[in-house]
Amino acid sequence: MEKGNFVYSGWRANGFVALVGLLVLIAGGIALCVFGSDVMDPRIGLRTAMLVCGVCLFFISMFCFKGFMLLEPNEARVVMFFGKYKGTFYETGFWWINPFMGRKKISVRARNLNVEPIKVNDKTGNPVMIGLVLVWKLKDTYKAMFEIDSQTMAQSGGAQQVGTSVSNVMLAFENFVKTQSDAALRQVAGLYAYDNNDSVSKELTLRDGADEINKQLEEKLDERLSMAGIEVVEARINYLAYAP
């Protein structure tokens, strides 16, 4: 069994072609029902067969409408067949696939998170206020959907008030990123002093070593967020001051 994120390679059809075909089938089902009800043949079996075939054709065609999906740029669908991961669909456009395939909508667009300043103790024990801005996006959809409990996180974060399922899922990832960002920020801030009062010492500090601190912060965030298939595009400290 193949694990990990991979592109869906199963059968698919152009959505507009499939739509025309289904409309033809629906029209055929209706026609069979009409002709079956009007047939004057004394053989009851023929009339019943036409009616049954017409009704079945109509409902099967209606069920097949479930196979349609519309993808915008930087959107994806995680495709599953009775619980088994079958790949991730990335192709933009209007498509039709097997209606028995389950699909979970997910966004792979970059997102911004502004972590409000938190109070931490620096290396020397001084209380400081520090905040960061983070740009992130989903990279591995398999990990994102199956390695963390996104449904529970979405509910705990109040996603039940959001109208669409994709919003629920993305809110769950935002909650996960926010929690891990808070932990990473506390970890990095505790490794350095806010300022160096000794002019001779070359020790790295939070105030003067911005580039190096930001680099380490990105590394810590990558370590924490990789389990959820999340890629850190950029992470920077955007607020730093002594705590009142």
BELFEN-V709404 format. One record per residue. N is the residue number from 1. PHI is phi in degrees with one decimal (NA if undefined). PSI is psi in whole degrees, 0 to 359 (none if undefined). D_FIRST is the distance of its C-alpha to the first C-alpha in whole Angstrom. Layout:
[[N;PHI;PSI;D_FIRST] [N;PHI;PSI;D_FIRST]]
This chain:
[[1;NA;127;0] [2;-78.9;129;4] [3;-115.6;166;6] [4;88.4;171;10] [5;-73.4;131;12] [6;-150.7;160;12] [7;-77.9;136;15] [8;-63.6;125;14] [9;-118.6;12;15] [10;-74.2;181;15] [11;-69.7;139;19] [12;-146.0;161;22] [13;-134.8;153;25] [14;-59.1;131;28] [15;-63.4;325;30] [16;-72.1;322;33] [17;-65.1;316;33] [18;-64.2;324;31] [19;-63.9;317;33] [20;-62.7;317;36] [21;-61.8;318;34] [22;-68.7;323;34] [23;-63.8;322;37] [24;-63.9;318;38] [25;-65.0;320;37] [26;-63.2;317;38] [27;-62.7;322;42] [28;-64.8;320;41] [29;-64.2;319;40] [30;-65.5;319;43] [31;-63.1;320;45] [32;-63.2;319;44] [33;-64.9;318;45] [34;-66.3;312;49] [35;-66.4;324;50] [36;-65.7;324;49] [37;-74.8;337;51] [38;-97.5;351;54] [39;-64.2;139;53] [40;-104.7;8;57] [41;-63.2;132;55] [42;-65.5;343;57] [43;-76.7;109;53] [44;-64.9;328;52] [45;-61.1;320;48] [46;-64.1;315;48] [47;-63.0;316;49] [48;-63.9;318;46] [49;-61.8;318;44] [50;-64.6;318;44] [51;-65.2;315;44] [52;-62.9;315;41] [53;-62.6;319;39] [54;-64.1;315;41] [55;-65.7;315;39] [56;-62.0;316;36] [57;-62.5;320;36] [58;-64.4;311;37] [59;-72.3;326;34] [60;-63.9;318;31] [61;-63.5;320;32] [62;-65.3;321;33] [63;-63.1;324;29] [64;-66.6;343;28] [65;-63.6;341;30] [66;-65.8;341;27] [67;-79.2;354;25] [68;-79.1;144;27] [69;-152.3;146;26] [70;-119.5;124;28] [71;-114.1;128;27] [72;-91.7;166;30] [73;-55.8;138;30] [74;62.2;32;27] [75;-118.2;160;26] [76;-146.9;163;22] [77;-126.9;123;20] [78;-83.3;115;17] [79;-98.1;132;15] [80;-133.5;148;14] [81;-122.3;102;13] [82;51.8;48;15] [83;89.4;350;13] [84;-96.0;129;10] [85;-68.9;124;10] [86;-112.1;4;10] [87;122.7;174;12] [88;-115.7;130;16] [89;-93.5;122;19] [90;-115.3;347;21] [91;-69.1;124;24] [92;-71.2;141;27] [93;135.0;194;29] [94;-106.5;118;29] [95;-131.4;163;26] [96;-134.4;128;25] [97;-129.3;179;22] [98;-49.5;121;21] [99;-65.3;344;23] [100;-78.5;350;20] [101;-77.3;127;18] [102;-80.9;144;18] [103;-135.2;133;19] [104;-116.2;121;20] [105;-76.6;137;23] [106;-147.8;147;23] [107;-103.7;135;26] [108;-111.8;22;25] [109;-78.9;155;29] [110;-69.3;142;31] [111;-129.4;152;32] [112;-111.2;137;35] [113;-131.0;123;36] [114;-103.9;105;40] [115;-82.7;119;40] [116;-61.5;146;43] [117;-53.9;136;45] [118;-118.7;157;45] [119;-94.0;122;47] [120;-136.2;166;46] [121;-101.0;131;48] [122;-77.7;189;48] [123;-60.4;326;48] [124;-90.8;1;52] [125;93.7;2;51] [126;-75.9;135;53] [127;-76.2;129;51] [128;-131.9;156;50] [129;-103.5;128;49] [130;-142.2;137;46] [131;-136.7;166;43] [132;-144.3;160;41] [133;-117.5;135;39] [134;-129.6;134;36] [135;-112.7;124;34] [136;-142.5;163;30] [137;-156.5;161;27] [138;-78.9;132;23] [139;-114.4;316;21] [140;-110.8;102;18] [141;-69.9;333;17] [142;-64.4;310;14] [143;-63.4;320;16] [144;-61.5;321;19] [145;-90.6;332;17] [146;-121.2;351;15] [147;-95.5;341;17] [148;-127.1;157;20] [149;-87.6;80;22] [150;-67.6;327;23] [151;-64.4;315;25] [152;-65.2;319;27] [153;-65.1;324;28] [154;-64.5;318;29] [155;-68.3;320;31] [156;-68.4;337;33] [157;-91.6;5;34] [158;88.2;20;36] [159;-71.7;348;33] [160;-63.9;344;34] [161;-87.8;353;37] [162;-88.0;144;35] [163;-80.3;334;35] [164;-117.8;152;32] [165;-66.3;323;28] [166;-63.5;325;27] [167;-65.5;321;30] [168;-60.6;313;29] [169;-64.9;313;26] [170;-66.6;327;28] [171;-64.9;325;30] [172;-62.9;317;28] [173;-66.2;322;27] [174;-63.0;320;30] [175;-63.3;318;31] [176;-63.5;314;28] [177;-63.2;318;30] [178;-62.9;316;33] [179;-64.6;314;33] [180;-69.0;327;31] [181;-66.1;320;34] [182;-61.0;315;37] [183;-66.3;318;35] [184;-66.3;321;35] [185;-64.4;318;38] [186;-64.2;320;40] [187;-64.2;313;38] [188;-69.9;318;39] [189;-63.5;329;43] [190;-76.3;353;44] [191;-89.4;347;43] [192;-133.9;155;46] [193;-81.1;154;50] [194;-64.1;314;51] [195;-145.6;160;54] [196;-108.4;109;55] [197;-78.3;345;59] [198;-93.1;111;60] [199;-66.8;339;61] [200;-79.9;325;60] [201;-68.9;142;57] [202;-106.1;19;54] [203;-65.0;139;51] [204;-67.7;137;49] [205;-127.1;165;49] [206;-64.1;323;48] [207;-77.8;323;50] [208;-98.5;341;51] [209;-105.0;50;47] [210;-57.3;311;46] [211;-62.2;314;43] [212;-68.1;320;42] [213;-63.5;316;42] [214;-62.2;321;40] [215;-63.8;316;37] [216;-67.2;325;37] [217;-64.3;318;36] [218;-62.0;319;33] [219;-64.1;317;32] [220;-65.3;320;32] [221;-66.9;320;30] [222;-59.4;318;28] [223;-62.8;320;27] [224;-79.5;326;27] [225;-93.7;347;25] [226;-63.5;332;22] [227;-64.5;338;20] [228;-103.0;11;21] [229;70.5;25;20] [230;-101.9;134;24] [231;-104.0;133;26] [232;-89.2;116;29] [233;-81.6;316;31] [234;-159.6;142;35] [235;-140.1;126;36] [236;-141.7;141;40] [237;-73.4;124;43] [238;-113.8;359;45] [239;-151.0;132;47] [240;-152.7;123;49] [241;-162.9;159;52] [242;-65.2;142;54] [243;-72.2;141;53] [244;-66.5;none;56]]
